[in-house]
């Protein structure tokens, strides 16, 4: 009598292992994946909240910021790269969505604006001081005007005069 039991068991185990590996799907990122969560936060810190404008979408609690964070998670789950996700957001919302927009013709005012305001304030201050320095001095009072002013300050002059 031949012993085929262990041989059949091994073949069955091998067949099950082979078939289950052929049905295995690629792992999809979840919220519990620390690397995916860190990547989503990193991307969220690169994008500006369009409602708050001075906060990243990572810092904002605005409804739009929550929607943008959800879109980032969906894009990550779809297997997009960071550059593809940022490009998608820029295509949809413009360069203003970037917390640090690139320097180009349409964003040059964003980058040069603060320096231009400081320069304009300095030029305005210099012109004001120069105009103040060039203003003619106030005329001296004549002796009669001085005496009248002294009487008015002392309260002794008639207001009708």
C-alpha positions as CSV (number, residue, x, y, z in Angstrom):
1,X,0.0,0.0,0.0
2,X,1.4,3.4,-1.0
3,X,1.3,6.4,1.2
4,X,-0.1,9.2,-0.9
5,X,-1.8,11.1,1.9
6,X,1.1,13.4,2.8
7,X,1.9,14.0,-0.9
8,X,-1.6,15.0,-1.7
9,X,-1.7,17.3,1.4
10,X,1.4,19.0,0.3
11,X,0.1,19.5,-3.2
12,X,-3.2,20.9,-1.9
13,X,-1.3,23.3,0.4
14,X,0.9,24.4,-2.6
15,X,-2.2,24.9,-4.8
16,X,-4.0,26.9,-2.2
17,X,-0.9,29.1,-1.6
18,X,-0.4,29.7,-5.3
19,X,-4.0,30.5,-6.0
20,X,-4.3,32.9,-3.0
21,X,-1.2,34.8,-4.2
22,X,-2.6,35.2,-7.7
23,X,-5.7,36.9,-6.2
24,X,-3.8,39.2,-3.9
25,X,-4.4,42.9,-4.7
26,X,-1.9,45.7,-4.4
27,X,-2.1,47.2,-0.9
28,X,-4.0,50.5,-0.8
29,X,-2.9,53.2,1.6
30,X,-5.1,53.7,4.6
31,X,-5.3,56.4,7.3
32,X,-3.5,54.0,9.6
33,X,-0.4,54.0,7.3
34,X,2.1,56.3,9.0
35,X,4.0,57.0,5.8
36,X,0.8,57.9,3.8
37,X,-0.3,60.2,6.7
38,X,3.1,61.9,6.8
39,X,3.0,62.3,3.0
40,X,-0.5,63.8,3.2
41,X,0.5,66.3,5.9
42,X,3.6,67.3,3.9
43,X,1.5,68.0,0.8
44,X,-1.1,69.8,2.9
45,X,1.6,72.1,4.2
46,X,2.6,73.1,0.6
47,X,-1.0,74.3,-0.2
48,X,-2.7,77.5,0.9
49,X,-6.2,77.5,2.3
50,X,-8.2,79.6,-0.3
51,X,-10.6,80.8,2.4
52,X,-8.1,81.7,5.1
53,X,-5.3,82.7,2.7
54,X,-2.7,83.0,5.4
55,X,-2.8,79.4,6.5
56,X,-1.9,76.1,4.9
57,X,-4.7,73.6,4.4
58,X,-3.0,71.5,7.1
59,X,-3.6,74.3,9.7
60,X,-7.0,75.4,8.5
61,X,-10.4,74.1,9.7
62,X,-12.3,75.7,6.9
63,X,-14.7,73.5,5.0
64,X,-12.7,74.0,1.7
65,X,-9.4,73.1,3.5
66,X,-11.1,69.8,4.7
67,X,-12.2,69.2,1.1
68,X,-8.7,69.8,-0.3
69,X,-7.2,67.4,2.3
70,X,-9.8,64.8,1.3
71,X,-8.8,65.3,-2.3
72,X,-5.1,64.8,-1.4
73,X,-6.0,61.5,0.3
74,X,-8.0,60.4,-2.7
75,X,-5.1,61.2,-5.1
76,X,-2.6,59.3,-2.8
77,X,-5.0,56.3,-2.8
78,X,-5.1,56.6,-6.6
79,X,-1.3,56.2,-6.7
80,X,-0.5,59.7,-7.8
81,X,3.0,61.2,-7.1
82,X,3.4,64.3,-5.0
83,X,4.2,66.4,-8.1
84,X,1.1,65.1,-9.9
85,X,-1.1,66.0,-6.9
86,X,0.4,69.5,-6.7
87,X,0.0,69.9,-10.4
88,X,-3.7,68.8,-10.2
89,X,-4.3,71.4,-7.4
90,X,-2.6,74.2,-9.4
91,X,-4.5,73.3,-12.5
92,X,-7.8,73.4,-10.6
93,X,-7.1,76.4,-8.3
94,X,-4.2,78.3,-9.9
95,X,-0.8,79.2,-8.5
96,X,-2.4,81.0,-5.5
97,X,-3.2,77.6,-4.0
98,X,0.6,77.1,-3.5
99,X,1.8,78.4,-0.2
100,X,5.1,79.4,-1.9
101,X,4.1,80.2,-5.5
102,X,6.8,80.0,-8.2
103,X,8.4,83.2,-9.4
104,X,7.0,83.9,-12.9
105,X,5.3,86.7,-14.7
106,X,1.9,86.2,-13.1
107,X,3.2,85.9,-9.6
108,X,6.0,88.6,-9.7
109,X,3.8,91.0,-7.8
110,X,3.3,88.5,-5.0
111,X,7.1,88.2,-4.6
112,X,8.0,91.9,-5.2
113,X,4.9,93.4,-3.5
114,X,6.4,93.6,0.1
115,X,9.6,95.1,-1.2
116,X,7.8,97.6,-3.3
117,X,5.6,98.7,-0.4
118,X,8.7,99.2,1.8
119,X,10.4,101.1,-0.9
120,X,7.3,103.3,-1.6
121,X,7.0,104.0,2.1
122,X,10.7,105.1,2.3
123,X,10.3,107.3,-0.8
124,X,7.2,108.9,0.7
125,X,9.0,109.5,4.0
126,X,12.0,111.2,2.3
127,X,9.7,113.4,0.2
128,X,7.7,114.4,3.2
129,X,10.8,115.3,5.2
130,X,12.2,117.2,2.3
131,X,9.0,119.2,1.8
132,X,8.9,120.0,5.5
133,X,12.5,121.2,5.5
134,X,11.8,123.4,2.4
135,X,8.7,125.0,3.8
136,X,9.1,128.7,4.5
137,X,9.5,129.6,8.1
138,X,6.5,131.1,9.8
139,X,6.6,135.0,9.7
140,X,7.7,136.9,12.7
141,X,5.1,138.9,14.6
142,X,5.2,142.7,14.4
143,X,5.5,144.5,17.8
144,X,1.8,145.5,17.7
145,X,0.8,141.9,17.0
146,X,3.0,140.6,19.8
147,X,1.5,143.1,22.3
148,X,-2.0,142.2,21.2
149,X,-1.2,138.5,21.6
150,X,0.1,139.1,25.1
151,X,-3.0,141.0,26.1
152,X,-5.2,138.2,24.7
153,X,-3.3,135.6,26.7
154,X,-3.6,137.7,29.8
155,X,-7.3,138.1,29.2
156,X,-7.3,141.9,29.4
157,X,-8.2,142.8,25.8
158,X,-11.7,143.4,24.6
159,X,-13.0,140.8,22.1
160,X,-14.9,143.5,20.2
161,X,-11.7,145.4,19.2
